[in-house]
Amino acid sequence: MGIVEKLRVGMSRQEVLAVLGSPDDVGGTSRKYREPSIFKYGEIELHFERGKDGRLLRAYTEDGQGVGTVLLA
């Protein structure tokens, strides 16, 4: 079973971490938003709402040409 099949829109960061474990990288933080809005697992990015209680919005990836594909929204 792949990463995307284990996810659903609206999951919390904690739910995603419980299913997938720690991400390879995170991003989207700032002084205002301390919680990351992006988790990266290999080539797949998971985008969350900003804020402490942000929920999963989409799973996204790009090919070698920079063309993006939404895997889950």
Buried (B, 14 or more C-beta within 10 A) or exposed (E): EEBBEEBEEEBBBEBBEEEBEEBEEBEBEEEEBEBBBBBBBEEBBBBBBBEEEBBBBBBBBEEEEEEEEEBBE
